[in-house]
Amino acid sequence: MAVARDLSTLLRFPGFRRLLAVRLLSQLADGVYQVALASYVVFSPENETSPAAIASAMAVLLLPYSLLGPFAGVLLDRWRRRQVLLYGNLLRAVLAGATGFLILDGAPLWLFYLSALSVTAVNRFVLAGLSAALPRVVDGERLVIANSLSPTAGTVAATAGGGVAFIVRLALPEGGREADALVVAVGAVLYLLGSAAALRISRDVLGPEPGQVRSRLTAAAAGTVHGLVSGVRHLSHRRPAAGALAAFTVMRFNYGALTVMVLMLCRYAWSDADDTAAGLGLLGLAVGLSGAGFLAAAVLTPYAVGRAGVFGWMAVCAGAAAVLEPALGLPFEPVPMLLAAFVLGVVTQSSKIGTDTAVQTTVDDAFRGRVFSLYDMLANVSFVGAAGAVALILPPDGRSPVLVVGVAVLYVATLIGLLRLRRRLALAGRPMHHVVRGGADGTGSTGTGEADSAKT
């Protein structure tokens, strides 16, 4: 396979091997830690779970990416990136351990959230450091392949970490705080291993250069804000990219809303409220099927975009979701809802790949980084916003026909908007029939890089 061949080539670079080891251990720990938080907030017998609590947990996990992401590079141009990876993972190990003690002690939920927020805030710097360091460990000829395969490997590691957390949690028959704390402890150990792996990299290899001229921190931060504003202005003149981002934001909102609903269904409607293991098992199955949908989208999208164009394929996805989501969701039964999880995985990831393509092919190179930062912010804020909106209308058992129908209406509105945009572009002589391109294997690249590991 081309992917295996490309990875084999990259692994010949010692620096890449060591950096990849740090990434895999760090993101494996991320997956464990995120599932541990979800388990404690949603499935702990001591906690009376509510949509509002889930919304709070999602905000803790995702908002640091949105708020800190654009500014991470400002500090990474001042700190040795190897030290960021070393001390960032070490700090997360300590903070994760503290989170475990808070769980055991039954500390107030706000204190637990503060500890968890600290872990995920540091995560933004570690992931940005991994990306910034990549050009220092591979040559220019293979940088595109490395940019495609390295984040993908990290996403797989994060998913595997979630699986490890589910297995550890379900293997403990007693459950409760002790089980949640043990899962967090596993994550802390993995963070510690990631920190140790960074020691295998020489101190100055990952940059920046010691003599590099740097502007003052306040000026650099102000420049970042100005750059984001310039990115918005540039985007307003790029209708294909702006339209794709708008459509993806709505579909990401829908995915977030339905995620909260499934969490509540797993906790209260499909299992005994006291049998948290059964509910957690159903949630793990739903996450796995949604992940399978993501993989299916990666296979289907290059062919579908080649046939129907970016917006044609995104419109097909929105239309399919508008029909299948209420058909499978309104019975509120496990089997059809789990099938819906797979469908929505395909739809959401296909729309993301299509949006990546629209941005990559219509936004000027000088603005592309800023637009992708905005992209990441929109993805995370829409997901958290969906959780907050759902908290206002979702009943305790998760059964809400109003929510299911409302999401279907949003998919229909997205379908109409995409078809109108596609028609306008065709009349203007700018059809978006771009095949997804990326790594040497031809399967394409998602383009947004790091933000994809906290969006499952």
C-alpha positions as CSV (number, residue, x, y, z in Angstrom):
1,M,0.0,0.0,0.0
2,A,1.1,3.5,-0.8
3,V,0.4,4.7,2.8
4,A,2.6,2.0,4.3
5,R,5.4,2.8,1.7
6,D,5.2,6.5,2.6
7,L,5.3,5.9,6.3
8,S,8.3,3.5,5.9
9,T,10.2,6.2,4.0
10,L,9.5,8.8,6.7
11,L,10.5,6.4,9.5
12,R,14.0,6.4,8.0
13,F,14.4,9.9,9.5
14,P,15.5,9.5,13.1
15,G,14.0,12.9,14.1
16,F,10.7,12.0,12.6
17,R,10.6,8.7,14.4
18,R,11.2,10.4,17.8
19,L,8.7,13.2,17.1
20,L,6.1,10.6,16.0
21,A,6.7,8.7,19.2
22,V,5.9,11.8,21.3
23,R,2.8,12.5,19.2
24,L,1.5,8.9,19.5
25,L,2.0,8.8,23.3
26,S,0.6,12.3,23.8
27,Q,-2.5,11.7,21.8
28,L,-3.0,8.2,23.1
29,A,-3.1,9.9,26.6
30,D,-5.5,12.5,25.2
31,G,-8.0,9.8,24.2
32,V,-7.8,8.1,27.6
33,Y,-8.2,11.4,29.4
34,Q,-11.1,12.6,27.4
35,V,-13.1,9.4,27.8
36,A,-12.2,9.5,31.6
37,L,-13.8,12.9,31.8
38,A,-16.9,11.9,29.8
39,S,-17.2,8.8,32.0
40,Y,-17.0,10.8,35.3
41,V,-19.4,13.6,34.1
42,V,-22.0,11.4,32.3
43,F,-21.7,7.9,33.8
44,S,-20.6,8.3,37.4
45,P,-23.3,7.1,39.8
46,E,-22.4,9.9,42.1
47,N,-23.3,12.5,39.5
48,E,-26.8,13.3,38.4
49,T,-26.0,13.9,34.7
50,S,-27.8,16.6,32.8
51,P,-27.4,18.1,29.3
52,A,-26.0,21.2,31.0
53,A,-23.3,19.2,32.7
54,I,-22.4,17.6,29.3
55,A,-22.3,21.1,27.7
56,S,-19.9,22.2,30.5
57,A,-17.6,19.2,29.9
58,M,-17.5,19.8,26.1
59,A,-16.6,23.4,26.7
60,V,-13.7,22.3,29.0
61,L,-12.5,19.9,26.3
62,L,-12.9,22.1,23.2
63,L,-12.9,25.8,24.0
64,P,-9.1,26.0,24.8
65,Y,-8.4,24.9,21.2
66,S,-10.6,27.8,20.0
67,L,-9.3,30.5,22.3
68,L,-5.6,29.6,22.5
69,G,-5.0,28.1,19.1
70,P,-4.3,31.2,17.1
71,F,-2.0,32.5,19.9
72,A,0.0,29.3,20.5
73,G,2.4,30.1,17.6
74,V,3.3,33.4,19.2
75,L,4.8,31.7,22.2
76,L,6.2,28.7,20.2
77,D,8.4,31.2,18.3
78,R,10.0,32.1,21.7
79,W,10.3,28.7,23.4
80,R,12.3,25.8,22.4
81,R,9.8,23.4,20.9
82,R,11.5,20.3,22.4
83,Q,11.1,21.9,25.8
84,V,7.4,22.6,25.1
85,L,6.9,18.9,24.4
86,L,8.9,17.8,27.4
87,Y,7.5,20.1,30.0
88,G,4.0,20.3,28.5
89,N,3.5,16.6,28.8
90,L,5.1,16.6,32.2
91,L,2.8,19.3,33.4
92,R,-0.2,17.4,32.0
93,A,0.9,14.3,33.8
94,V,0.9,16.2,37.1
95,L,-2.5,17.9,36.4
96,A,-4.1,14.7,35.3
97,G,-2.9,13.1,38.5
98,A,-4.4,16.0,40.4
99,T,-7.7,15.4,38.5
100,G,-7.7,11.8,39.7
101,F,-7.3,12.9,43.3
102,L,-10.2,15.3,42.9
103,I,-12.4,12.5,41.6
104,L,-11.5,10.2,44.5
105,D,-12.1,13.0,47.0
106,G,-15.5,13.9,45.5
107,A,-14.4,17.5,45.0
108,P,-16.9,20.1,43.8
109,L,-17.5,19.9,40.1
110,W,-16.2,23.4,39.3
111,L,-12.8,22.4,40.8
112,F,-12.7,19.3,38.7
113,Y,-13.5,21.3,35.6
114,L,-10.8,23.8,36.4
115,S,-8.2,21.0,36.6
116,A,-9.4,19.4,33.4
117,L,-9.4,22.8,31.7
118,S,-5.8,23.2,32.6
119,V,-4.9,19.9,31.0
120,T,-6.7,20.6,27.7
121,A,-5.2,24.2,27.6
122,V,-1.7,22.8,27.7
123,N,-2.7,20.3,25.0
124,R,-3.1,23.2,22.5
125,F,0.6,24.1,22.9
126,V,1.8,20.5,22.7
127,L,-0.1,19.8,19.5
128,A,0.9,23.1,17.9
129,G,4.5,22.4,18.9
130,L,4.4,19.0,17.2
131,S,3.2,20.6,13.9
132,A,5.7,23.5,14.1
133,A,8.6,21.1,14.6
134,L,7.7,18.8,11.7
135,P,9.6,20.7,9.0
136,R,12.8,20.4,11.2
137,V,12.8,16.6,11.1
138,V,11.9,15.8,7.4
139,D,13.2,17.2,4.1
140,G,11.0,19.5,2.0
141,E,10.3,16.8,-0.6
142,R,8.5,14.7,2.0
143,L,6.9,17.4,4.1
144,V,3.5,17.2,2.5
145,I,3.4,13.4,3.1
146,A,4.5,13.9,6.7
147,N,1.8,16.6,7.2
148,S,-0.8,14.1,5.9
149,L,0.3,11.0,7.8
150,S,1.5,12.4,11.1
151,P,-1.8,14.0,12.3
152,T,-3.7,11.0,11.0
153,A,-1.5,8.7,13.1
154,G,-2.2,11.0,16.0
155,T,-6.0,10.8,15.5
156,V,-5.8,7.0,15.3
157,A,-3.8,7.0,18.6
158,A,-6.4,9.3,20.3
159,T,-9.2,6.9,19.1
160,A,-7.2,4.0,20.4
161,G,-6.7,5.8,23.7
162,G,-10.5,6.1,24.0
163,G,-10.8,2.4,23.4
164,V,-8.2,1.7,26.2
165,A,-10.2,3.9,28.6
166,F,-13.5,2.1,27.8
167,I,-11.8,-1.3,28.3
168,V,-10.2,-0.2,31.6
169,R,-13.5,1.3,32.8
170,L,-15.6,-1.7,31.9
171,A,-13.2,-4.2,33.3
172,L,-13.7,-2.9,36.8
173,P,-17.0,-4.3,38.0
174,E,-17.4,-1.9,40.9
175,G,-17.1,1.2,38.8
176,G,-17.6,4.5,40.6
177,R,-15.0,7.1,41.5
178,E,-12.2,4.6,41.9
179,A,-12.7,3.3,38.3
180,D,-12.8,6.9,36.9
181,A,-9.7,7.9,38.9
182,L,-7.8,4.8,37.6
183,V,-8.6,5.7,34.0
184,V,-7.3,9.2,34.6
185,A,-4.2,7.7,36.2
186,V,-3.6,5.6,33.1
187,G,-3.7,8.9,31.1
188,A,-1.3,10.5,33.5
189,V,1.2,7.7,33.0
190,L,0.9,8.0,29.2
191,Y,1.6,11.8,29.4
192,L,4.6,11.0,31.5
193,L,5.9,8.5,28.9
194,G,5.3,11.2,26.2
195,S,7.5,13.6,28.2
196,A,10.2,10.9,28.5
197,A,10.0,10.3,24.8
198,A,10.8,14.0,24.2
199,L,14.1,13.6,26.0
200,R,15.3,11.4,23.1
201,I,15.2,14.6,20.9
202,S,18.1,17.0,21.2
203,R,17.3,20.2,22.9
204,D,17.7,22.6,19.9
205,V,16.8,20.3,17.0
206,L,13.1,21.3,16.8
207,G,13.9,25.1,16.8
208,P,13.4,27.9,16.8
209,E,16.9,29.1,16.0
210,P,18.5,30.6,19.1
211,G,19.5,33.8,17.2
212,Q,16.1,34.3,15.5
213,V,14.8,37.8,15.7
214,R,11.5,38.0,17.6
215,S,9.1,40.9,18.0
216,R,7.8,41.7,21.5
217,L,5.2,39.4,22.8
218,T,2.4,42.0,23.1
219,A,3.1,43.2,19.5
220,A,3.0,39.6,18.3
221,A,-0.3,38.9,20.0
222,A,-1.8,42.0,18.6
223,G,-0.5,41.0,15.2
224,T,-2.3,37.6,15.6
225,V,-5.6,39.4,16.2
226,H,-5.0,41.6,13.2
227,G,-4.2,38.6,11.1
228,L,-7.4,36.9,12.0
229,V,-9.4,40.0,11.1
230,S,-7.6,40.1,7.8
231,G,-8.4,36.4,7.3
232,V,-12.1,37.2,7.8
233,R,-11.9,40.0,5.2
234,H,-10.2,37.8,2.7
235,L,-12.7,35.0,3.3
236,S,-15.6,37.4,2.5
237,H,-14.2,37.7,-1.0
238,R,-13.9,33.9,-1.5
239,R,-17.5,32.7,-1.9
240,P,-16.7,29.0,-2.3
241,A,-14.6,28.9,0.9
242,A,-17.1,31.0,2.9
243,G,-20.0,28.9,1.7
244,A,-18.3,25.7,2.6
245,L,-17.4,26.9,6.0
246,A,-20.9,28.1,6.7
247,A,-22.3,24.7,5.6
248,F,-19.8,22.8,7.7
249,T,-20.5,24.9,10.7
250,V,-24.2,24.0,10.6
251,M,-23.5,20.3,10.1
252,R,-20.9,20.4,12.9
253,F,-23.6,22.0,15.1
254,N,-26.0,19.2,14.3
255,Y,-23.4,16.6,15.1
256,G,-22.8,18.2,18.5
257,A,-26.5,18.4,19.3
258,L,-27.1,14.7,18.4
259,T,-24.0,13.7,20.4
260,V,-25.4,15.2,23.6
261,M,-28.7,13.4,22.8
262,V,-27.0,10.0,22.4
263,L,-25.1,10.5,25.6
264,M,-28.3,11.1,27.5
265,L,-30.0,8.1,25.8
266,C,-27.1,5.8,26.7
267,R,-27.2,7.0,30.3
268,Y,-30.9,6.9,31.0
269,A,-33.1,5.6,28.2
270,W,-31.3,2.5,27.0
271,S,-29.9,1.2,30.3
272,D,-30.7,1.2,34.0
273,A,-29.6,4.5,35.5
274,D,-27.6,2.5,38.1
275,D,-26.0,0.2,35.5
276,T,-23.4,2.7,34.2
277,A,-21.3,-0.1,32.6
278,A,-24.2,-0.9,30.2
279,G,-24.6,2.7,29.2
280,L,-20.9,3.2,28.8
281,G,-20.7,0.1,26.6
282,L,-23.5,1.5,24.3
283,L,-21.7,4.9,24.1
284,G,-18.5,3.1,23.1
285,L,-20.3,1.3,20.4
286,A,-21.8,4.6,19.1
287,V,-18.4,6.3,19.1
288,G,-16.9,3.3,17.3
289,L,-19.6,3.4,14.6
290,S,-19.3,7.1,14.2
291,G,-15.5,6.6,13.8
292,A,-16.2,3.9,11.1
293,G,-18.3,6.5,9.3
294,F,-15.3,8.9,9.4
295,L,-13.2,6.2,7.7
296,A,-15.9,5.4,5.2
297,A,-16.0,9.1,4.3
298,A,-12.3,9.2,3.7
299,V,-12.8,6.3,1.1
300,L,-16.0,7.7,-0.5
301,T,-15.2,11.4,-0.7
302,P,-12.4,11.5,-3.3
303,Y,-14.5,9.5,-5.8
304,A,-17.7,11.4,-5.0
305,V,-16.1,14.8,-5.3
306,G,-14.6,13.8,-8.6
307,R,-18.1,12.9,-9.9
308,A,-20.3,15.6,-8.3
309,G,-17.9,18.3,-7.3
310,V,-17.3,19.6,-3.7
311,F,-20.6,21.2,-3.2
312,G,-22.6,18.5,-5.1
313,W,-21.2,15.9,-2.7
314,M,-21.8,18.1,0.4
315,A,-25.4,18.6,-0.8
316,V,-25.9,14.9,-1.2
317,C,-24.6,14.4,2.4
318,A,-26.9,17.1,3.8
319,G,-29.9,15.6,1.9
320,A,-29.1,12.1,3.1
321,A,-28.9,13.3,6.7
322,A,-32.1,15.3,6.4
323,V,-33.9,12.1,5.4
324,L,-32.1,9.4,7.4
325,E,-31.6,11.3,10.7
326,P,-35.3,11.6,11.6
327,A,-36.1,8.2,10.1
328,L,-33.5,6.4,12.3
329,G,-33.7,8.8,15.2
330,L,-37.4,9.3,16.0
331,P,-38.0,5.7,17.3
332,F,-35.3,6.5,19.9
333,E,-34.2,2.8,19.9
334,P,-30.6,1.7,20.1
335,V,-30.2,-0.2,16.8
336,P,-31.5,2.5,14.4
337,M,-29.8,5.2,16.5
338,L,-26.5,3.4,16.2
339,L,-27.0,3.2,12.5
340,A,-27.6,6.9,12.5
341,A,-24.3,7.4,14.3
342,F,-22.5,5.7,11.4
343,V,-24.5,7.8,8.8
344,L,-23.7,11.1,10.6
345,G,-20.0,10.1,10.9
346,V,-20.0,9.8,7.1
347,V,-21.9,13.0,6.6
348,T,-19.9,15.1,9.0
349,Q,-16.5,13.9,7.9
350,S,-17.4,14.1,4.2
351,S,-18.5,17.8,4.7
352,K,-15.2,18.4,6.5
353,I,-13.1,17.0,3.7
354,G,-15.1,19.0,1.2
355,T,-14.7,22.2,3.2
356,D,-10.9,21.5,3.4
357,T,-10.8,21.2,-0.3
358,A,-12.8,24.4,-0.9
359,V,-10.5,26.4,1.4
360,Q,-7.3,24.9,0.1
361,T,-8.2,25.6,-3.5
362,T,-9.8,29.1,-3.3
363,V,-8.0,30.9,-0.5
364,D,-4.7,32.6,-1.2
365,D,-1.7,30.9,0.3
366,A,-0.7,34.0,2.3
367,F,-4.1,33.8,4.1
368,R,-4.6,30.0,4.3
369,G,-3.1,29.5,7.8
370,R,-5.3,32.3,9.2
371,V,-8.4,30.9,7.5
372,F,-7.7,27.4,8.9
373,S,-7.4,28.9,12.4
374,L,-10.8,30.5,11.9
375,Y,-12.0,27.1,10.6
376,D,-10.9,25.4,13.8
377,M,-12.5,28.0,16.0
378,L,-15.8,27.6,14.1
379,A,-15.7,23.8,14.4
380,N,-15.2,23.9,18.1
381,V,-17.4,26.8,19.0
382,S,-20.3,25.3,17.0
383,F,-19.9,22.0,18.7
384,V,-19.9,23.5,22.2
385,G,-22.7,25.9,21.2
386,A,-24.8,23.0,20.1
387,A,-24.4,21.4,23.5
388,G,-25.4,24.6,25.2
389,A,-28.5,25.0,23.0
390,V,-29.5,21.3,23.5
391,A,-29.2,21.8,27.3
392,L,-32.2,24.2,27.1
393,I,-34.6,21.7,25.4
394,L,-33.4,18.2,26.0
395,P,-35.4,16.2,28.6
396,P,-33.5,14.1,31.2
397,D,-33.9,10.8,29.3
398,G,-32.7,12.3,26.0
399,R,-35.9,11.6,24.0
400,S,-36.7,14.8,22.1
401,P,-38.6,14.7,18.9
402,V,-38.3,18.5,18.7
403,L,-34.5,18.2,18.6
404,V,-34.5,15.5,15.9
405,V,-36.9,17.4,13.7
406,G,-35.1,20.6,14.3
407,V,-31.8,19.1,13.2
408,A,-33.4,17.7,10.1
409,V,-34.7,21.2,9.2
410,L,-31.2,22.6,9.6
411,Y,-29.9,19.8,7.2
412,V,-32.6,20.8,4.7
413,A,-31.6,24.5,5.0
414,T,-28.0,23.5,4.4
415,L,-28.9,21.4,1.4
416,I,-30.8,24.4,-0.2
417,G,-27.9,26.8,0.5
418,L,-25.3,24.4,-1.0
419,L,-27.4,23.9,-4.1
420,R,-27.9,27.6,-4.6
421,L,-24.1,28.2,-4.1
422,R,-23.3,25.4,-6.6
423,R,-25.6,27.0,-9.1
424,R,-24.2,30.5,-8.7
425,L,-20.7,29.2,-9.1
426,A,-21.6,27.3,-12.2
427,L,-23.3,30.4,-13.7
428,A,-20.1,32.4,-12.9
429,G,-18.0,29.8,-14.6
430,R,-16.4,28.6,-11.3
431,P,-17.6,25.0,-10.7
432,M,-15.9,23.3,-7.8
433,H,-15.0,20.0,-9.4
434,H,-11.7,19.6,-7.5
435,V,-10.7,16.1,-6.6
436,V,-9.3,15.9,-3.0
437,R,-5.6,15.8,-3.0
438,G,-3.1,15.3,-0.3
439,G,-0.6,12.6,0.4
440,A,1.1,10.4,-2.2
441,D,-1.4,7.7,-1.7
442,G,-4.1,9.9,-3.3
443,T,-6.5,9.5,-0.5
444,G,-6.3,13.2,0.3
445,S,-5.7,15.4,3.3
446,T,-8.1,16.9,5.8
447,G,-6.0,20.0,6.1
448,T,-7.0,21.3,9.5
449,G,-4.4,19.3,11.2
450,E,-4.4,19.2,15.0
451,A,-7.9,20.2,15.9
452,D,-9.2,16.9,14.6
453,S,-8.0,14.8,17.7
454,A,-10.5,16.6,20.3
455,K,-13.5,16.5,17.8
456,T,-14.7,13.1,17.9
